[in-house]
Structures are given as C-alpha cells and as structure tokens.
C-alpha cells in the first residue's frame, strides 16, 4: 500500500485561517453579498435603515474568523432598534407607553393624513408587519456565494 504524508505547518494553517487567506477572502465575499442583498430588501421609507447596513469588525476567536453583517453590526446581533422592529414586526401599541413621558409632555410630528404638524400626549400605533428583510438578505447572499 502506498501512503502519502501531508504536513501543514502552523504558519500555513494560520494564513489559511486569517482574513488574508482563502477562507477569509471567501468569507468577506459572502459578507459583501449579504450586505448588498439586505440593502436591496430593507424598507426604504427614509433610507436611514439601508444606510446603516454594513459589515462589522473583523475578529478572530478560537473557532476561526468572526464578523457581523446588518444594521448596527458593532452591537453584535446586527439588529438593534428600528432594524429589529422592521425585521420582526410589531403589534399595536400605545406611544408613549405607560410610565414614559414624551419630551415636554407632547409628541410632535408631521401627520401626512391631515397635512400639518400635530401635538398629542399619546398615540395608538397600528403596528408594523414583519418584513424579514435581514434573513431574506442573508439567504440571497448565500445563494449567490461561491
């Protein structure tokens, strides 16, 4: 029986596991594709959510490489605040909630339905449907990845 001995030296293994190696470059390609897909699918009312989608820091941990992609990736989960509520949706709710006080005692905003700025002590928010833009963007990015 013929045998072949393969020896991978530590520097070669570390290079392969680095951001400059094949695995790291492929991971960055995947992250860029996910970012682009999420930006395309994110709700566009003001554009702020789309602009907040980016790649987080590039780190290492015992299992290999680590980064985050999505809205506010520096926070770790990739979904914080408005991004989270757009992704998961909300039920009907009152703003401000009990125990919270609006600045100056009033909520002040432009209401397109009446065409002017209005002031209320509270409003009944109708809720938002879940859009799942982040997960669908991740799936589309992975489909296009090679």
PADOBA-476151 format. One record per residue: residue number from 1; x, y, z of N, C-alpha, C in turn. Coordinates in Angstrom, 3 decimals. Example, Ala and Ser with C-alpha at 12.3 -4.5 7.8 and 13.67 -1.06 7.14 Angstrom:
<pt k="1" n_x="13.190" n_y="-5.690" n_z="7.800" ca_x="12.300" ca_y="-4.500" ca_z="7.800" c_x="13.200" c_y="-3.300" c_z="7.800"/>
<pt k="2" n_x="12.850" n_y="-2.250" n_z="7.080" ca_x="13.670" ca_y="-1.060" ca_z="7.140" c_x="12.900" c_y="0.030" c_z="7.870"/>
END
This chain:
<pt k="1" n_x="0.847" n_y="-1.171" n_z="0.000" ca_x="0.000" ca_y="0.000" ca_z="0.000" c_x="0.890" c_y="1.231" c_z="0.000"/>
<pt k="2" n_x="0.554" n_y="2.181" n_z="-0.860" ca_x="1.313" ca_y="3.422" ca_z="-0.926" c_x="0.682" c_y="4.440" c_z="0.015"/>
<pt k="3" n_x="1.502" n_y="5.209" n_z="0.662" ca_x="0.991" ca_y="6.230" ca_z="1.573" c_x="1.583" c_y="7.584" c_z="1.208"/>
<pt k="4" n_x="0.849" n_y="8.603" n_z="1.533" ca_x="1.308" ca_y="9.965" ca_z="1.312" c_x="1.218" c_y="10.685" c_z="2.648"/>
<pt k="5" n_x="2.261" n_y="11.381" n_z="2.997" ca_x="2.265" ca_y="12.156" ca_z="4.226" c_x="2.086" c_y="13.626" c_z="3.865"/>
<pt k="6" n_x="1.076" n_y="14.252" n_z="4.455" ca_x="0.822" ca_y="15.670" ca_z="4.241" c_x="1.103" c_y="16.389" c_z="5.547"/>
<pt k="7" n_x="1.955" n_y="17.384" n_z="5.474" ca_x="2.298" ca_y="18.158" ca_z="6.669" c_x="1.912" c_y="19.615" c_z="6.403"/>
<pt k="8" n_x="1.077" n_y="20.162" n_z="7.255" ca_x="0.727" ca_y="21.572" ca_z="7.183" c_x="1.397" c_y="22.267" c_z="8.358"/>
<pt k="9" n_x="2.269" n_y="23.174" n_z="8.070" ca_x="2.965" ca_y="23.896" ca_z="9.110" c_x="2.052" c_y="24.952" c_z="9.724"/>
<pt k="10" n_x="2.265" n_y="25.265" n_z="10.971" ca_x="1.430" ca_y="26.250" ca_z="11.674" c_x="1.298" c_y="27.577" c_z="10.929"/>
<pt k="11" n_x="2.374" n_y="28.141" n_z="10.371" ca_x="2.191" ca_y="29.405" ca_z="9.649" c_x="1.231" c_y="29.284" c_z="8.464"/>
<pt k="12" n_x="1.249" n_y="28.144" n_z="7.780" ca_x="0.344" ca_y="27.936" ca_z="6.652" c_x="-1.091" c_y="27.832" c_z="7.146"/>
<pt k="13" n_x="-1.296" n_y="27.106" n_z="8.226" ca_x="-2.639" ca_y="26.972" ca_z="8.795" c_x="-3.154" c_y="28.329" c_z="9.258"/>
<pt k="14" n_x="-2.306" n_y="29.095" n_z="9.914" ca_x="-2.714" ca_y="30.418" ca_z="10.389" c_x="-3.032" c_y="31.351" c_z="9.223"/>
<pt k="15" n_x="-2.258" n_y="31.244" n_z="8.144" ca_x="-2.550" ca_y="32.074" ca_z="6.973" c_x="-3.909" c_y="31.693" c_z="6.387"/>
<pt k="16" n_x="-4.200" n_y="30.410" n_z="6.287" ca_x="-5.469" ca_y="29.955" ca_z="5.742" c_x="-6.632" c_y="30.434" c_z="6.616"/>
<pt k="17" n_x="-6.416" n_y="30.532" n_z="7.919" ca_x="-7.475" ca_y="30.961" ca_z="8.842" c_x="-7.508" c_y="32.479" c_z="9.034"/>
<pt k="18" n_x="-6.665" n_y="33.202" n_z="8.353" ca_x="-6.624" ca_y="34.661" ca_z="8.515" c_x="-7.571" c_y="35.315" c_z="7.517"/>
<pt k="19" n_x="-7.794" n_y="36.619" n_z="7.685" ca_x="-8.632" ca_y="37.368" ca_z="6.756" c_x="-7.962" c_y="37.508" c_z="5.393"/>
<pt k="20" n_x="-6.627" n_y="37.371" n_z="5.330" ca_x="-5.917" ca_y="37.491" ca_z="4.052" c_x="-5.896" c_y="36.165" c_z="3.299"/>
<pt k="21" n_x="-6.153" n_y="35.064" n_z="3.980" ca_x="-6.115" ca_y="33.751" ca_z="3.348" c_x="-7.381" c_y="33.449" c_z="2.555"/>
<pt k="22" n_x="-7.410" n_y="32.257" n_z="1.976" ca_x="-8.542" ca_y="31.860" ca_z="1.136" c_x="-9.861" c_y="31.869" c_z="1.899"/>
<pt k="23" n_x="-9.858" n_y="31.368" n_z="3.117" ca_x="-11.091" ca_y="31.314" ca_z="3.909" c_x="-11.570" c_y="32.722" c_z="4.234"/>
<pt k="24" n_x="-10.669" n_y="33.590" n_z="4.644" ca_x="-11.033" ca_y="34.957" ca_z="4.983" c_x="-11.566" c_y="35.725" c_z="3.787"/>
<pt k="25" n_x="-10.903" n_y="35.600" n_z="2.642" ca_x="-11.358" ca_y="36.299" ca_z="1.438" c_x="-12.728" c_y="35.802" c_z="0.991"/>
<pt k="26" n_x="-12.937" n_y="34.498" n_z="1.085" ca_x="-14.231" ca_y="33.930" ca_z="0.717" c_x="-15.325" c_y="34.402" c_z="1.679"/>
<pt k="27" n_x="-14.987" n_y="34.486" n_z="2.958" ca_x="-15.936" ca_y="34.976" ca_z="3.957" c_x="-16.289" c_y="36.437" c_z="3.691"/>
<pt k="28" n_x="-15.305" n_y="37.258" n_z="3.339" ca_x="-15.575" ca_y="38.661" ca_z="3.021" c_x="-16.474" c_y="38.792" c_z="1.793"/>
<pt k="29" n_x="-16.271" n_y="37.933" n_z="0.805" ca_x="-17.131" ca_y="37.930" ca_z="-0.374" c_x="-18.568" c_y="37.620" c_z="0.028"/>
<pt k="30" n_x="-18.734" n_y="36.614" n_z="0.881" ca_x="-20.062" ca_y="36.263" ca_z="1.372" c_x="-20.698" c_y="37.440" c_z="2.112"/>
<pt k="31" n_x="-19.936" n_y="38.088" n_z="2.989" ca_x="-20.459" ca_y="39.222" ca_z="3.759" c_x="-20.868" c_y="40.375" c_z="2.845"/>
<pt k="32" n_x="-20.085" n_y="40.657" n_z="1.824" ca_x="-20.436" ca_y="41.733" ca_z="0.891" c_x="-21.734" c_y="41.409" c_z="0.150"/>
<pt k="33" n_x="-21.901" n_y="40.143" n_z="-0.239" ca_x="-23.127" ca_y="39.741" ca_z="-0.935" c_x="-24.345" c_y="39.862" c_z="-0.015"/>
<pt k="34" n_x="-24.183" n_y="39.453" n_z="1.240" ca_x="-25.284" ca_y="39.570" ca_z="2.205" c_x="-25.635" c_y="41.039" c_z="2.424"/>
<pt k="35" n_x="-24.617" n_y="41.880" n_z="2.587" ca_x="-24.838" ca_y="43.313" ca_z="2.798" c_x="-25.614" c_y="43.920" c_z="1.629"/>
<pt k="36" n_x="-25.206" n_y="43.622" n_z="0.407" ca_x="-25.873" ca_y="44.152" ca_z="-0.776" c_x="-27.323" c_y="43.682" c_z="-0.843"/>
<pt k="37" n_x="-27.562" n_y="42.404" n_z="-0.579" ca_x="-28.927" ca_y="41.868" ca_z="-0.621" c_x="-29.789" c_y="42.497" c_z="0.471"/>
<pt k="38" n_x="-29.247" n_y="42.673" n_z="1.672" ca_x="-30.011" ca_y="43.295" ca_z="2.752" c_x="-30.337" c_y="44.745" c_z="2.419"/>
<pt k="39" n_x="-29.405" n_y="45.471" n_z="1.843" ca_x="-29.670" ca_y="46.855" ca_z="1.465" c_x="-30.779" c_y="46.931" c_z="0.412"/>
<pt k="40" n_x="-30.790" n_y="45.979" n_z="-0.473" ca_x="-31.821" ca_y="45.953" ca_z="-1.515" c_x="-33.200" c_y="45.661" c_z="-0.921"/>
<pt k="41" n_x="-33.268" n_y="44.789" n_z="0.107" ca_x="-34.549" ca_y="44.358" ca_z="0.672" c_x="-35.042" c_y="45.209" c_z="1.834"/>
<pt k="42" n_x="-34.174" n_y="46.012" n_z="2.436" ca_x="-34.565" ca_y="46.798" ca_z="3.619" c_x="-35.647" c_y="47.810" c_z="3.257"/>
<pt k="43" n_x="-36.589" n_y="48.053" n_z="4.188" ca_x="-37.611" ca_y="49.074" ca_z="3.950" c_x="-36.967" c_y="50.423" c_z="3.646"/>
<pt k="44" n_x="-37.591" n_y="51.222" n_z="2.764" ca_x="-36.949" ca_y="52.437" ca_z="2.254" c_x="-37.649" c_y="53.731" c_z="2.628"/>
<pt k="45" n_x="-38.413" n_y="53.764" n_z="3.672" ca_x="-39.186" ca_y="54.974" ca_z="3.964" c_x="-38.299" c_y="56.220" c_z="4.007"/>
<pt k="46" n_x="-37.241" n_y="56.197" n_z="4.791" ca_x="-36.336" ca_y="57.358" ca_z="4.850" c_x="-34.960" c_y="57.037" c_z="4.284"/>
<pt k="47" n_x="-34.624" n_y="55.776" n_z="4.165" ca_x="-33.297" ca_y="55.388" ca_z="3.690" c_x="-32.284" c_y="55.219" c_z="4.806"/>
<pt k="48" n_x="-32.647" n_y="55.618" n_z="6.037" ca_x="-31.705" ca_y="55.528" ca_z="7.158" c_x="-31.348" c_y="54.078" c_z="7.469"/>
<pt k="49" n_x="-32.325" n_y="53.187" n_z="7.422" ca_x="-32.054" ca_y="51.779" ca_z="7.704" c_x="-31.100" c_y="51.209" c_z="6.660"/>
<pt k="50" n_x="-31.333" n_y="51.497" n_z="5.401" ca_x="-30.451" ca_y="50.999" ca_z="4.335" c_x="-29.026" c_y="51.502" c_z="4.514"/>
<pt k="51" n_x="-28.883" n_y="52.785" n_z="4.898" ca_x="-27.540" ca_y="53.348" ca_z="5.089" c_x="-26.837" c_y="52.747" c_z="6.309"/>
<pt k="52" n_x="-27.594" n_y="52.228" n_z="7.268" ca_x="-26.973" ca_y="51.686" ca_z="8.480" c_x="-26.473" c_y="50.252" c_z="8.301"/>
<pt k="53" n_x="-26.795" n_y="49.618" n_z="7.187" ca_x="-26.375" ca_y="48.228" ca_z="6.948" c_x="-24.923" c_y="48.223" c_z="6.496"/>
<pt k="54" n_x="-24.101" n_y="47.530" n_z="7.248" ca_x="-22.668" ca_y="47.465" ca_z="6.930" c_x="-22.057" c_y="46.217" c_z="7.553"/>
<pt k="55" n_x="-20.792" n_y="46.023" n_z="7.291" ca_x="-20.066" ca_y="44.910" ca_z="7.901" c_x="-19.394" c_y="45.416" c_z="9.168"/>
<pt k="56" n_x="-19.385" n_y="44.580" n_z="10.196" ca_x="-18.762" ca_y="44.948" ca_z="11.464" c_x="-17.268" c_y="44.689" c_z="11.439"/>
<pt k="57" n_x="-16.685" n_y="44.690" n_z="12.623" ca_x="-15.248" ca_y="44.460" ca_z="12.736" c_x="-14.901" c_y="43.057" c_z="12.253"/>
<pt k="58" n_x="-13.672" n_y="42.846" n_z="11.916" ca_x="-13.188" ca_y="41.515" ca_z="11.547" c_x="-12.380" c_y="40.987" c_z="12.711"/>
<pt k="59" n_x="-12.856" n_y="39.944" n_z="13.329" ca_x="-12.180" ca_y="39.417" ca_z="14.508" c_x="-11.824" c_y="37.950" c_z="14.373"/>
<pt k="60" n_x="-11.146" n_y="37.466" n_z="15.374" ca_x="-10.776" ca_y="36.053" ca_z="15.473" c_x="-11.282" c_y="35.520" c_z="16.804"/>
<pt k="61" n_x="-11.610" n_y="34.270" n_z="16.838" ca_x="-11.912" ca_y="33.591" ca_z="18.085" c_x="-11.426" c_y="32.165" c_z="17.938"/>
<pt k="62" n_x="-11.556" n_y="31.345" n_z="18.938" ca_x="-10.974" ca_y="30.001" ca_z="18.927" c_x="-11.453" c_y="29.162" c_z="17.740"/>
<pt k="63" n_x="-12.699" n_y="29.370" n_z="17.312" ca_x="-13.237" ca_y="28.586" ca_z="16.208" c_x="-12.886" c_y="29.117" c_z="14.836"/>
<pt k="64" n_x="-12.293" n_y="30.295" n_z="14.752" ca_x="-11.931" ca_y="30.843" ca_z="13.456" c_x="-12.192" c_y="32.329" c_z="13.347"/>
<pt k="65" n_x="-12.733" n_y="32.736" n_z="12.209" ca_x="-12.967" ca_y="34.148" ca_z="11.912" c_x="-14.379" c_y="34.544" c_z="12.331"/>
<pt k="66" n_x="-14.563" n_y="35.841" n_z="12.622" ca_x="-15.870" ca_y="36.310" ca_z="13.054" c_x="-16.100" c_y="37.731" c_z="12.566"/>
<pt k="67" n_x="-17.289" n_y="37.982" n_z="12.029" ca_x="-17.721" ca_y="39.331" ca_z="11.689" c_x="-19.235" c_y="39.356" c_z="11.716"/>
<pt k="68" n_x="-19.814" n_y="40.532" n_z="11.663" ca_x="-21.259" ca_y="40.691" ca_z="11.657" c_x="-21.648" c_y="41.521" c_z="10.437"/>
<pt k="69" n_x="-22.823" n_y="41.228" n_z="9.891" ca_x="-23.339" ca_y="41.985" ca_z="8.762" c_x="-24.774" c_y="42.376" c_z="9.091"/>
<pt k="70" n_x="-25.133" n_y="43.624" n_z="8.831" ca_x="-26.505" ca_y="44.069" ca_z="9.056" c_x="-26.531" c_y="45.480" c_z="9.584"/>
<pt k="71" n_x="-27.682" n_y="45.874" n_z="10.109" ca_x="-27.843" ca_y="47.208" ca_z="10.671" c_x="-27.156" c_y="47.255" c_z="12.033"/>
<pt k="72" n_x="-26.314" n_y="48.246" n_z="12.239" ca_x="-25.587" ca_y="48.425" ca_z="13.500" c_x="-24.778" c_y="47.184" c_z="13.888"/>
<pt k="73" n_x="-23.901" n_y="46.691" n_z="13.014" ca_x="-23.175" ca_y="45.454" ca_z="13.310" c_x="-22.237" c_y="45.558" c_z="14.498"/>
<pt k="74" n_x="-21.872" n_y="46.757" n_z="14.910" ca_x="-20.971" ca_y="46.898" ca_z="16.056" c_x="-21.628" c_y="46.430" c_z="17.345"/>
<pt k="75" n_x="-22.956" n_y="46.318" n_z="17.360" ca_x="-23.657" ca_y="45.884" ca_z="18.555" c_x="-23.709" c_y="44.370" c_z="18.684"/>
<pt k="76" n_x="-23.205" n_y="43.627" n_z="17.709" ca_x="-23.106" ca_y="42.181" ca_z="17.832" c_x="-24.237" c_y="41.413" c_z="17.194"/>
<pt k="77" n_x="-25.485" n_y="41.735" n_z="17.465" ca_x="-26.577" ca_y="40.943" ca_z="16.914" c_x="-26.908" c_y="41.354" c_z="15.494"/>
<pt k="78" n_x="-26.506" n_y="42.537" n_z="15.065" ca_x="-26.808" ca_y="43.016" ca_z="13.734" c_x="-28.189" c_y="43.617" c_z="13.609"/>
<pt k="79" n_x="-29.025" n_y="43.460" n_z="14.632" ca_x="-30.363" ca_y="44.031" ca_z="14.591" c_x="-30.638" c_y="44.748" c_z="15.906"/>
<pt k="80" n_x="-30.667" n_y="46.042" n_z="15.871" ca_x="-30.928" ca_y="46.827" ca_z="17.059" c_x="-31.940" c_y="47.907" c_z="16.702"/>
<pt k="81" n_x="-32.846" n_y="48.232" n_z="17.605" ca_x="-33.759" ca_y="49.344" ca_z="17.410" c_x="-34.701" c_y="49.165" c_z="16.239"/>
<pt k="82" n_x="-34.794" n_y="50.191" n_z="15.398" ca_x="-35.736" ca_y="50.200" ca_z="14.282" c_x="-35.507" c_y="48.999" c_z="13.365"/>
<pt k="83" n_x="-34.268" n_y="48.645" n_z="13.140" ca_x="-33.974" ca_y="47.500" ca_z="12.270" c_x="-34.633" c_y="46.231" c_z="12.807"/>
<pt k="84" n_x="-34.552" n_y="46.037" n_z="14.110" ca_x="-35.153" ca_y="44.856" ca_z="14.742" c_x="-36.664" c_y="44.864" c_z="14.535"/>
<pt k="85" n_x="-37.303" n_y="45.999" n_z="14.769" ca_x="-38.766" ca_y="46.068" ca_z="14.662" c_x="-39.220" c_y="45.933" c_z="13.219"/>
<pt k="86" n_x="-38.437" n_y="46.404" n_z="12.266" ca_x="-38.781" ca_y="46.222" ca_z="10.855" c_x="-38.664" c_y="44.747" c_z="10.467"/>
<pt k="87" n_x="-37.662" n_y="44.079" n_z="10.996" ca_x="-37.446" ca_y="42.669" ca_z="10.696" c_x="-38.543" c_y="41.791" c_z="11.306"/>
<pt k="88" n_x="-38.805" n_y="41.982" n_z="12.583" ca_x="-39.711" ca_y="41.101" ca_z="13.321" c_x="-41.158" c_y="41.571" c_z="13.341"/>
<pt k="89" n_x="-41.398" n_y="42.863" n_z="13.061" ca_x="-42.752" ca_y="43.393" ca_z="13.114" c_x="-43.142" c_y="43.773" c_z="14.544"/>
<pt k="90" n_x="-44.237" n_y="44.516" n_z="14.681" ca_x="-44.719" ca_y="44.927" ca_z="15.996" c_x="-46.231" c_y="44.760" c_z="16.056"/>
<pt k="91" n_x="-46.740" n_y="44.621" n_z="17.275" ca_x="-48.184" ca_y="44.613" ca_z="17.481" c_x="-48.649" c_y="46.047" c_z="17.691"/>
<pt k="92" n_x="-49.945" n_y="46.229" n_z="17.729" ca_x="-50.487" ca_y="47.548" ca_z="18.048" c_x="-50.007" c_y="47.929" c_z="19.440"/>
<pt k="93" n_x="-49.682" n_y="49.201" n_z="19.623" ca_x="-49.221" ca_y="49.653" ca_z="20.938" c_x="-49.426" c_y="51.154" c_z="21.090"/>
<pt k="94" n_x="-49.383" n_y="51.584" n_z="22.318" ca_x="-49.563" ca_y="52.997" ca_z="22.645" c_x="-48.197" c_y="53.657" c_z="22.788"/>
<pt k="95" n_x="-48.056" n_y="54.876" n_z="22.243" ca_x="-46.818" ca_y="55.646" ca_z="22.369" c_x="-47.161" c_y="56.968" c_z="23.043"/>
<pt k="96" n_x="-46.517" n_y="57.424" n_z="24.079" ca_x="-45.556" ca_y="56.656" ca_z="24.868" c_x="-46.279" c_y="55.628" c_z="25.727"/>
<pt k="97" n_x="-45.555" n_y="54.607" n_z="26.098" ca_x="-46.132" ca_y="53.553" ca_z="26.942" c_x="-46.353" c_y="54.088" c_z="28.344"/>
<pt k="98" n_x="-47.162" n_y="53.377" n_z="29.095" ca_x="-47.430" ca_y="53.814" ca_z="30.465" c_x="-46.130" c_y="53.966" c_z="31.231"/>
<pt k="99" n_x="-46.023" n_y="55.020" n_z="31.986" ca_x="-44.817" ca_y="55.274" ca_z="32.770" c_x="-43.775" c_y="56.081" c_z="32.017"/>
<pt k="100" n_x="-43.908" n_y="56.188" n_z="30.694" ca_x="-42.994" ca_y="57.009" ca_z="29.908" c_x="-43.648" c_y="58.364" c_z="29.664"/>
<pt k="101" n_x="-42.862" n_y="59.396" n_z="29.627" ca_x="-43.385" ca_y="60.734" ca_z="29.362" c_x="-42.693" c_y="61.281" c_z="28.118"/>
<pt k="102" n_x="-43.480" n_y="61.810" n_z="27.200" ca_x="-42.901" ca_y="62.406" ca_z="25.998" c_x="-42.181" c_y="63.691" c_z="26.376"/>
<pt k="103" n_x="-41.185" n_y="64.092" n_z="25.574" ca_x="-40.473" ca_y="65.350" ca_z="25.828" c_x="-41.460" c_y="66.508" c_z="25.858"/>
<pt k="104" n_x="-41.410" n_y="67.284" n_z="26.901" ca_x="-42.318" ca_y="68.422" ca_z="27.009" c_x="-43.763" c_y="68.010" c_z="27.218"/>
<pt k="105" n_x="-44.015" n_y="66.723" n_z="27.437" ca_x="-45.375" ca_y="66.244" ca_z="27.651" c_x="-46.146" c_y="65.940" c_z="26.384"/>
<pt k="106" n_x="-45.586" n_y="66.247" n_z="25.197" ca_x="-46.303" ca_y="66.047" ca_z="23.940" c_x="-45.426" c_y="65.334" c_z="22.913"/>
<pt k="107" n_x="-46.089" n_y="64.568" n_z="22.051" ca_x="-45.461" ca_y="64.033" ca_z="20.851" c_x="-45.749" c_y="65.047" c_z="19.744"/>
<pt k="108" n_x="-44.734" n_y="65.486" n_z="19.036" ca_x="-44.906" ca_y="66.478" ca_z="17.976" c_x="-44.358" c_y="65.866" c_z="16.682"/>
<pt k="109" n_x="-45.203" n_y="65.797" n_z="15.643" ca_x="-44.766" ca_y="65.211" ca_z="14.378" c_x="-45.670" c_y="65.685" c_z="13.245"/>
<pt k="110" n_x="-45.166" n_y="65.548" n_z="12.014" ca_x="-45.956" ca_y="65.887" ca_z="10.835" c_x="-46.837" c_y="64.696" c_z="10.510"/>
<pt k="111" n_x="-48.127" n_y="64.923" n_z="10.375" ca_x="-49.081" ca_y="63.862" ca_z="10.063" c_x="-49.568" c_y="64.072" c_z="8.629"/>
<pt k="112" n_x="-49.094" n_y="63.222" n_z="7.692" ca_x="-49.453" ca_y="63.410" ca_z="6.276" c_x="-50.957" c_y="63.386" c_z="6.017"/>
<pt k="113" n_x="-51.689" n_y="62.608" n_z="6.801" ca_x="-53.136" ca_y="62.484" ca_z="6.579" c_x="-53.864" c_y="63.834" c_z="6.741"/>
<pt k="114" n_x="-53.398" n_y="64.655" n_z="7.702" ca_x="-54.037" ca_y="65.958" ca_z="7.912" c_x="-53.218" c_y="67.090" c_z="7.297"/>
<pt k="115" n_x="-51.991" n_y="66.788" n_z="6.862" ca_x="-51.171" ca_y="67.757" ca_z="6.156" c_x="-50.547" c_y="68.837" c_z="7.019"/>
<pt k="116" n_x="-50.319" n_y="68.569" n_z="8.284" ca_x="-49.704" ca_y="69.580" ca_z="9.155" c_x="-49.020" c_y="68.912" c_z="10.349"/>
<pt k="117" n_x="-48.281" n_y="69.720" n_z="11.106" ca_x="-47.640" ca_y="69.250" ca_z="12.335" c_x="-48.704" c_y="69.187" c_z="13.429"/>
<pt k="118" n_x="-48.725" n_y="68.079" n_z="14.164" ca_x="-49.707" ca_y="67.891" ca_z="15.240" c_x="-48.993" c_y="67.637" c_z="16.565"/>
<pt k="119" n_x="-49.724" n_y="67.840" n_z="17.675" ca_x="-49.202" ca_y="67.588" ca_z="19.030" c_x="-50.213" c_y="66.715" c_z="19.764"/>
<pt k="120" n_x="-49.728" n_y="65.595" n_z="20.301" ca_x="-50.583" ca_y="64.701" ca_z="21.082" c_x="-49.823" c_y="64.265" c_z="22.327"/>
<pt k="121" n_x="-50.558" n_y="63.995" n_z="23.386" ca_x="-49.923" ca_y="63.428" ca_z="24.586" c_x="-49.585" c_y="61.958" c_z="24.360"/>
<pt k="122" n_x="-50.375" n_y="61.268" n_z="23.543" ca_x="-50.094" ca_y="59.867" ca_z="23.210" c_x="-50.798" c_y="59.526" c_z="21.893"/>
<pt k="123" n_x="-50.358" n_y="58.471" n_z="21.261" ca_x="-50.983" ca_y="57.988" ca_z="20.027" c_x="-51.085" c_y="56.471" c_z="20.089"/>
<pt k="124" n_x="-52.012" n_y="55.914" n_z="19.328" ca_x="-52.140" ca_y="54.463" ca_z="19.195" c_x="-51.469" c_y="54.061" c_z="17.889"/>
<pt k="125" n_x="-50.318" n_y="53.420" n_z="18.014" ca_x="-49.580" ca_y="52.981" ca_z="16.828" c_x="-50.229" c_y="51.716" c_z="16.282"/>
<pt k="126" n_x="-50.467" n_y="51.632" n_z="14.966" ca_x="-51.149" ca_y="50.458" ca_z="14.409" c_x="-50.274" c_y="49.207" c_z="14.330"/>
<pt k="127" n_x="-48.987" n_y="49.338" n_z="14.572" ca_x="-48.084" ca_y="48.202" ca_z="14.447" c_x="-47.507" c_y="48.109" c_z="13.042"/>
<pt k="128" n_x="-46.541" n_y="47.235" n_z="12.872" ca_x="-45.892" ca_y="47.030" ca_z="11.571" c_x="-45.871" c_y="45.544" c_z="11.262"/>
<pt k="129" n_x="-46.091" n_y="45.166" n_z="10.012" ca_x="-45.931" ca_y="43.759" ca_z="9.660" c_x="-44.439" c_y="43.401" c_z="9.612"/>
<pt k="130" n_x="-44.142" n_y="42.165" n_z="9.895" ca_x="-42.754" ca_y="41.699" ca_z="9.799" c_x="-42.344" c_y="41.647" c_z="8.332"/>
<pt k="131" n_x="-41.155" n_y="42.152" n_z="8.014" ca_x="-40.680" ca_y="42.139" ca_z="6.628" c_x="-39.601" c_y="41.078" c_z="6.402"/>
<pt k="132" n_x="-38.909" n_y="40.683" n_z="7.455" ca_x="-37.846" ca_y="39.663" ca_z="7.379" c_x="-36.776" c_y="40.016" c_z="6.354"/>
<pt k="133" n_x="-36.485" n_y="41.305" n_z="6.202" ca_x="-35.501" ca_y="41.763" ca_z="5.229" c_x="-34.102" c_y="41.245" c_z="5.534"/>
<pt k="134" n_x="-33.729" n_y="41.165" n_z="6.808" ca_x="-32.364" ca_y="40.746" ca_z="7.167" c_x="-32.138" c_y="39.269" c_z="6.854"/>
<pt k="135" n_x="-33.091" n_y="38.431" n_z="7.242" ca_x="-32.932" ca_y="36.994" ca_z="6.998" c_x="-33.010" c_y="36.681" c_z="5.501"/>
<pt k="136" n_x="-33.936" n_y="37.303" n_z="4.805" ca_x="-34.038" ca_y="37.065" ca_z="3.356" c_x="-32.787" c_y="37.560" c_z="2.642"/>
<pt k="137" n_x="-32.224" n_y="38.677" n_z="3.110" ca_x="-30.972" ca_y="39.182" ca_z="2.529" c_x="-29.818" c_y="38.224" c_z="2.758"/>
<pt k="138" n_x="-29.765" n_y="37.638" n_z="3.960" ca_x="-28.720" ca_y="36.649" ca_z="4.248" c_x="-28.871" c_y="35.426" c_z="3.338"/>
<pt k="139" n_x="-30.096" n_y="34.980" n_z="3.164" ca_x="-30.327" ca_y="33.820" ca_z="2.305" c_x="-29.941" c_y="34.111" c_z="0.850"/>
<pt k="140" n_x="-30.330" n_y="35.284" n_z="0.346" ca_x="-29.972" ca_y="35.639" ca_z="-1.031" c_x="-28.456" c_y="35.771" c_z="-1.205"/>
<pt k="141" n_x="-27.795" n_y="36.338" n_z="-0.202" ca_x="-26.338" ca_y="36.465" ca_z="-0.268" c_x="-25.656" c_y="35.105" c_z="-0.307"/>
<pt k="142" n_x="-26.175" n_y="34.156" n_z="0.463" ca_x="-25.578" ca_y="32.813" ca_z="0.489" c_x="-25.822" c_y="32.054" c_z="-0.803"/>
<pt k="143" n_x="-26.986" n_y="32.270" n_z="-1.421" ca_x="-27.296" ca_y="31.588" ca_z="-2.676" c_x="-26.306" c_y="32.006" c_z="-3.765"/>
<pt k="144" n_x="-25.945" n_y="33.296" n_z="-3.777" ca_x="-25.063" ca_y="33.816" ca_z="-4.834" c_x="-23.583" c_y="33.552" c_z="-4.548"/>
<pt k="145" n_x="-23.261" n_y="33.070" n_z="-3.357" ca_x="-21.874" ca_y="32.885" ca_z="-2.935" c_x="-21.281" c_y="31.630" c_z="-3.555"/>
<pt k="146" n_x="-20.011" n_y="31.727" n_z="-3.943" ca_x="-19.318" ca_y="30.534" ca_z="-4.462" c_x="-18.081" c_y="30.284" c_z="-3.655"/>
END
